[in-house]
Amino acid sequence: MDAPLDKKRSWLRRLLERGARGAVDDPPAEISACEFECRKLECREGEWETCAHRLRSAARDGD
């Protein structure tokens, strides 16, 4: 009795898993520190290029 329901669930689960795998991309390396390690929500114009936190993180990841 449960076989059709199980088959439907497995089809739906496969579809959802496939969608979830392709839905999230890693951020580019140059902004990953900004995305995950910084408290600021937004930098002022010109601030990003000289940000000590971002430059330190880039140097650490480049080693």
Backbone atoms as SQL, in Angstrom:
CREATE TABLE atoms (id INTEGER PRIMARY KEY, chain TEXT, resi INTEGER, resn TEXT, atom TEXT, x REAL, y REAL, z REAL);
INSERT INTO atoms VALUES
  (1, 'A', 1, 'MET', 'N', 0.790, -1.186, 0.000),
  (2, 'A', 1, 'MET', 'CA', 0.000, 0.000, 0.000),
  (3, 'A', 1, 'MET', 'C', 0.847, 1.271, 0.000),
  (4, 'A', 2, 'ASP', 'N', 1.970, 1.248, 0.692),
  (5, 'A', 2, 'ASP', 'CA', 2.814, 2.427, 0.791),
  (6, 'A', 2, 'ASP', 'C', 3.780, 2.567, -0.377),
  (7, 'A', 3, 'ALA', 'N', 3.874, 1.601, -1.242),
  (8, 'A', 3, 'ALA', 'CA', 4.843, 1.637, -2.336),
  (9, 'A', 3, 'ALA', 'C', 4.670, 2.860, -3.239),
  (10, 'A', 4, 'PRO', 'N', 3.474, 3.211, -3.716),
  (11, 'A', 4, 'PRO', 'CA', 3.351, 4.405, -4.560),
  (12, 'A', 4, 'PRO', 'C', 3.750, 5.685, -3.826),
  (13, 'A', 5, 'LEU', 'N', 3.424, 5.780, -2.553),
  (14, 'A', 5, 'LEU', 'CA', 3.782, 6.954, -1.772),
  (15, 'A', 5, 'LEU', 'C', 5.294, 7.039, -1.590),
  (16, 'A', 6, 'ASP', 'N', 5.951, 5.920, -1.310),
  (17, 'A', 6, 'ASP', 'CA', 7.404, 5.898, -1.167),
  (18, 'A', 6, 'ASP', 'C', 8.078, 6.285, -2.470),
  (19, 'A', 7, 'LYS', 'N', 7.536, 5.798, -3.582),
  (20, 'A', 7, 'LYS', 'CA', 8.114, 6.116, -4.883),
  (21, 'A', 7, 'LYS', 'C', 7.995, 7.610, -5.154),
  (22, 'A', 8, 'LYS', 'N', 6.862, 8.202, -4.827),
  (23, 'A', 8, 'LYS', 'CA', 6.659, 9.629, -5.023),
  (24, 'A', 8, 'LYS', 'C', 7.611, 10.429, -4.139),
  (25, 'A', 9, 'ARG', 'N', 7.787, 10.025, -2.900),
  (26, 'A', 9, 'ARG', 'CA', 8.699, 10.717, -1.990),
  (27, 'A', 9, 'ARG', 'C', 10.130, 10.650, -2.499),
  (28, 'A', 10, 'SER', 'N', 10.550, 9.505, -2.970),
  (29, 'A', 10, 'SER', 'CA', 11.927, 9.391, -3.426),
  (30, 'A', 10, 'SER', 'C', 12.158, 10.253, -4.665),
  (31, 'A', 11, 'TRP', 'N', 11.177, 10.347, -5.540),
  (32, 'A', 11, 'TRP', 'CA', 11.299, 11.200, -6.716),
  (33, 'A', 11, 'TRP', 'C', 11.406, 12.663, -6.291),
  (34, 'A', 12, 'LEU', 'N', 10.561, 13.054, -5.360),
  (35, 'A', 12, 'LEU', 'CA', 10.580, 14.423, -4.869),
  (36, 'A', 12, 'LEU', 'C', 11.881, 14.721, -4.132),
  (37, 'A', 13, 'ARG', 'N', 12.338, 13.792, -3.330),
  (38, 'A', 13, 'ARG', 'CA', 13.594, 13.985, -2.596),
  (39, 'A', 13, 'ARG', 'C', 14.762, 14.145, -3.558),
  (40, 'A', 14, 'ARG', 'N', 14.829, 13.324, -4.594),
  (41, 'A', 14, 'ARG', 'CA', 15.912, 13.451, -5.573),
  (42, 'A', 14, 'ARG', 'C', 15.871, 14.810, -6.263),
  (43, 'A', 15, 'LEU', 'N', 14.692, 15.260, -6.605),
  (44, 'A', 15, 'LEU', 'CA', 14.540, 16.556, -7.252),
  (45, 'A', 15, 'LEU', 'C', 15.008, 17.683, -6.330),
  (46, 'A', 16, 'LEU', 'N', 14.599, 17.655, -5.073),
  (47, 'A', 16, 'LEU', 'CA', 14.997, 18.682, -4.123),
  (48, 'A', 16, 'LEU', 'C', 16.499, 18.666, -3.854),
  (49, 'A', 17, 'GLU', 'N', 17.081, 17.495, -3.734),
  (50, 'A', 17, 'GLU', 'CA', 18.517, 17.389, -3.494),
  (51, 'A', 17, 'GLU', 'C', 19.302, 17.906, -4.694),
  (52, 'A', 18, 'ARG', 'N', 18.857, 17.594, -5.881),
  (53, 'A', 18, 'ARG', 'CA', 19.522, 18.063, -7.090),
  (54, 'A', 18, 'ARG', 'C', 19.450, 19.586, -7.159),
  (55, 'A', 19, 'GLY', 'N', 18.308, 20.143, -6.833),
  (56, 'A', 19, 'GLY', 'CA', 18.158, 21.591, -6.845),
  (57, 'A', 19, 'GLY', 'C', 19.008, 22.270, -5.795),
  (58, 'A', 20, 'ALA', 'N', 19.092, 21.671, -4.627),
  (59, 'A', 20, 'ALA', 'CA', 19.870, 22.257, -3.540),
  (60, 'A', 20, 'ALA', 'C', 21.362, 22.250, -3.860),
  (61, 'A', 21, 'ARG', 'N', 21.846, 21.228, -4.534),
  (62, 'A', 21, 'ARG', 'CA', 23.264, 21.164, -4.871),
  (63, 'A', 21, 'ARG', 'C', 23.656, 22.270, -5.835),
  (64, 'A', 22, 'GLY', 'N', 22.789, 22.611, -6.763),
  (65, 'A', 22, 'GLY', 'CA', 23.134, 23.609, -7.759),
  (66, 'A', 22, 'GLY', 'C', 22.722, 25.015, -7.394),
  (67, 'A', 23, 'ALA', 'N', 22.056, 25.207, -6.276),
  (68, 'A', 23, 'ALA', 'CA', 21.503, 26.519, -5.950),
  (69, 'A', 23, 'ALA', 'C', 22.483, 27.431, -5.224),
  (70, 'A', 24, 'VAL', 'N', 23.503, 26.890, -4.585),
  (71, 'A', 24, 'VAL', 'CA', 24.396, 27.714, -3.774),
  (72, 'A', 24, 'VAL', 'C', 25.810, 27.616, -4.325),
  (73, 'A', 25, 'ASP', 'N', 26.358, 28.772, -4.656),
  (74, 'A', 25, 'ASP', 'CA', 27.739, 28.836, -5.126),
  (75, 'A', 25, 'ASP', 'C', 28.611, 29.450, -4.047),
  (76, 'A', 26, 'ASP', 'N', 29.882, 29.094, -4.047),
  (77, 'A', 26, 'ASP', 'CA', 30.823, 29.718, -3.133),
  (78, 'A', 26, 'ASP', 'C', 31.086, 31.139, -3.606),
  (79, 'A', 27, 'PRO', 'N', 31.268, 32.069, -2.662),
  (80, 'A', 27, 'PRO', 'CA', 31.578, 33.444, -3.072),
  (81, 'A', 27, 'PRO', 'C', 32.992, 33.493, -3.652),
  (82, 'A', 28, 'PRO', 'N', 33.265, 34.452, -4.508),
  (83, 'A', 28, 'PRO', 'CA', 34.634, 34.610, -5.021),
  (84, 'A', 28, 'PRO', 'C', 35.614, 34.798, -3.861),
  (85, 'A', 29, 'ALA', 'N', 36.802, 34.285, -4.010),
  (86, 'A', 29, 'ALA', 'CA', 37.800, 34.321, -2.935),
  (87, 'A', 29, 'ALA', 'C', 38.079, 35.738, -2.455),
  (88, 'A', 30, 'GLU', 'N', 38.072, 36.718, -3.344),
  (89, 'A', 30, 'GLU', 'CA', 38.415, 38.078, -2.941),
  (90, 'A', 30, 'GLU', 'C', 37.376, 38.727, -2.030),
  (91, 'A', 31, 'ILE', 'N', 36.160, 38.176, -1.959),
  (92, 'A', 31, 'ILE', 'CA', 35.160, 38.767, -1.069),
  (93, 'A', 31, 'ILE', 'C', 34.676, 37.800, 0.013),
  (94, 'A', 32, 'SER', 'N', 35.272, 36.625, 0.108),
  (95, 'A', 32, 'SER', 'CA', 34.798, 35.670, 1.112),
  (96, 'A', 32, 'SER', 'C', 35.003, 36.194, 2.536),
  (97, 'A', 33, 'ALA', 'N', 36.102, 36.905, 2.789),
  (98, 'A', 33, 'ALA', 'CA', 36.315, 37.481, 4.121),
  (99, 'A', 33, 'ALA', 'C', 35.238, 38.510, 4.425),
  (100, 'A', 34, 'CYS', 'N', 34.849, 39.270, 3.416),
  (101, 'A', 34, 'CYS', 'CA', 33.794, 40.278, 3.607),
  (102, 'A', 34, 'CYS', 'C', 32.452, 39.611, 3.905),
  (103, 'A', 35, 'GLU', 'N', 32.175, 38.546, 3.217),
  (104, 'A', 35, 'GLU', 'CA', 30.894, 37.868, 3.366),
  (105, 'A', 35, 'GLU', 'C', 30.754, 37.177, 4.721),
  (106, 'A', 36, 'PHE', 'N', 31.831, 36.564, 5.222),
  (107, 'A', 36, 'PHE', 'CA', 31.713, 35.694, 6.388),
  (108, 'A', 36, 'PHE', 'C', 32.393, 36.203, 7.651),
  (109, 'A', 37, 'GLU', 'N', 33.347, 37.097, 7.540),
  (110, 'A', 37, 'GLU', 'CA', 34.142, 37.481, 8.707),
  (111, 'A', 37, 'GLU', 'C', 34.018, 38.945, 9.100),
  (112, 'A', 38, 'CYS', 'N', 33.282, 39.736, 8.348),
  (113, 'A', 38, 'CYS', 'CA', 33.221, 41.171, 8.603),
  (114, 'A', 38, 'CYS', 'C', 31.882, 41.558, 9.228),
  (115, 'A', 39, 'ARG', 'N', 31.929, 42.520, 10.133),
  (116, 'A', 39, 'ARG', 'CA', 30.703, 42.995, 10.776),
  (117, 'A', 39, 'ARG', 'C', 29.956, 44.013, 9.916),
  (118, 'A', 40, 'LYS', 'N', 30.673, 44.694, 9.040),
  (119, 'A', 40, 'LYS', 'CA', 30.050, 45.732, 8.226),
  (120, 'A', 40, 'LYS', 'C', 29.114, 45.106, 7.202),
  (121, 'A', 41, 'LEU', 'N', 28.013, 45.774, 6.968),
  (122, 'A', 41, 'LEU', 'CA', 27.081, 45.316, 5.942),
  (123, 'A', 41, 'LEU', 'C', 27.450, 45.871, 4.583),
  (124, 'A', 42, 'GLU', 'N', 28.140, 47.009, 4.584),
  (125, 'A', 42, 'GLU', 'CA', 28.503, 47.643, 3.319),
  (126, 'A', 42, 'GLU', 'C', 29.698, 48.559, 3.546),
  (127, 'A', 43, 'CYS', 'N', 30.627, 48.589, 2.590),
  (128, 'A', 43, 'CYS', 'CA', 31.775, 49.489, 2.660),
  (129, 'A', 43, 'CYS', 'C', 31.462, 50.774, 1.905),
  (130, 'A', 44, 'ARG', 'N', 32.053, 51.865, 2.396),
  (131, 'A', 44, 'ARG', 'CA', 31.930, 53.121, 1.665),
  (132, 'A', 44, 'ARG', 'C', 32.779, 53.056, 0.403),
  (133, 'A', 45, 'GLU', 'N', 32.506, 53.944, -0.518),
  (134, 'A', 45, 'GLU', 'CA', 33.244, 53.981, -1.781),
  (135, 'A', 45, 'GLU', 'C', 34.742, 54.152, -1.503),
  (136, 'A', 46, 'GLY', 'N', 35.545, 53.315, -2.092),
  (137, 'A', 46, 'GLY', 'CA', 36.990, 53.376, -1.930),
  (138, 'A', 46, 'GLY', 'C', 37.519, 52.652, -0.707),
  (139, 'A', 47, 'GLU', 'N', 36.667, 52.299, 0.218),
  (140, 'A', 47, 'GLU', 'CA', 37.094, 51.646, 1.450),
  (141, 'A', 47, 'GLU', 'C', 37.502, 50.190, 1.227),
  (142, 'A', 48, 'TRP', 'N', 36.859, 49.521, 0.311),
  (143, 'A', 48, 'TRP', 'CA', 37.107, 48.104, 0.070),
  (144, 'A', 48, 'TRP', 'C', 38.549, 47.856, -0.380),
  (145, 'A', 49, 'GLU', 'N', 39.066, 48.743, -1.240),
  (146, 'A', 49, 'GLU', 'CA', 40.425, 48.550, -1.767),
  (147, 'A', 49, 'GLU', 'C', 41.493, 48.601, -0.682),
  (148, 'A', 50, 'THR', 'N', 41.246, 49.368, 0.376),
  (149, 'A', 50, 'THR', 'CA', 42.256, 49.556, 1.419),
  (150, 'A', 50, 'THR', 'C', 41.900, 48.863, 2.731),
  (151, 'A', 51, 'CYS', 'N', 40.886, 48.049, 2.735),
  (152, 'A', 51, 'CYS', 'CA', 40.423, 47.390, 3.959),
  (153, 'A', 51, 'CYS', 'C', 41.504, 46.458, 4.508),
  (154, 'A', 52, 'ALA', 'N', 41.986, 46.764, 5.709),
  (155, 'A', 52, 'ALA', 'CA', 43.055, 45.969, 6.330),
  (156, 'A', 52, 'ALA', 'C', 42.600, 44.533, 6.591),
  (157, 'A', 53, 'HIS', 'N', 41.369, 44.367, 7.020),
  (158, 'A', 53, 'HIS', 'CA', 40.843, 43.018, 7.289),
  (159, 'A', 53, 'HIS', 'C', 40.828, 42.167, 6.021),
  (160, 'A', 54, 'ARG', 'N', 40.331, 42.720, 4.922),
  (161, 'A', 54, 'ARG', 'CA', 40.261, 41.987, 3.663),
  (162, 'A', 54, 'ARG', 'C', 41.661, 41.673, 3.152),
  (163, 'A', 55, 'LEU', 'N', 42.583, 42.637, 3.214),
  (164, 'A', 55, 'LEU', 'CA', 43.945, 42.422, 2.723),
  (165, 'A', 55, 'LEU', 'C', 44.680, 41.370, 3.559),
  (166, 'A', 56, 'ARG', 'N', 44.478, 41.410, 4.884),
  (167, 'A', 56, 'ARG', 'CA', 45.084, 40.407, 5.769),
  (168, 'A', 56, 'ARG', 'C', 44.557, 39.009, 5.438),
  (169, 'A', 57, 'SER', 'N', 43.265, 38.914, 5.217),
  (170, 'A', 57, 'SER', 'CA', 42.661, 37.634, 4.884),
  (171, 'A', 57, 'SER', 'C', 43.158, 37.116, 3.536),
  (172, 'A', 58, 'ALA', 'N', 43.290, 38.014, 2.570),
  (173, 'A', 58, 'ALA', 'CA', 43.791, 37.625, 1.245),
  (174, 'A', 58, 'ALA', 'C', 45.236, 37.143, 1.328),
  (175, 'A', 59, 'ALA', 'N', 46.047, 37.807, 2.152),
  (176, 'A', 59, 'ALA', 'CA', 47.445, 37.400, 2.323),
  (177, 'A', 59, 'ALA', 'C', 47.517, 36.035, 2.999),
  (178, 'A', 60, 'ARG', 'N', 46.652, 35.805, 3.980),
  (179, 'A', 60, 'ARG', 'CA', 46.617, 34.530, 4.696),
  (180, 'A', 60, 'ARG', 'C', 46.204, 33.388, 3.747),
  (181, 'A', 61, 'ASP', 'N', 45.205, 33.646, 2.913),
  (182, 'A', 61, 'ASP', 'CA', 44.729, 32.615, 1.998),
  (183, 'A', 61, 'ASP', 'C', 45.702, 32.375, 0.851),
  (184, 'A', 62, 'GLY', 'N', 46.524, 33.350, 0.550),
  (185, 'A', 62, 'GLY', 'CA', 47.476, 33.214, -0.547),
  (186, 'A', 62, 'GLY', 'C', 48.690, 32.386, -0.176),
  (187, 'A', 63, 'ASP', 'N', 48.922, 32.174, 1.110),
  (188, 'A', 63, 'ASP', 'CA', 50.104, 31.406, 1.555),
  (189, 'A', 63, 'ASP', 'C', 50.000, 29.962, 1.222);
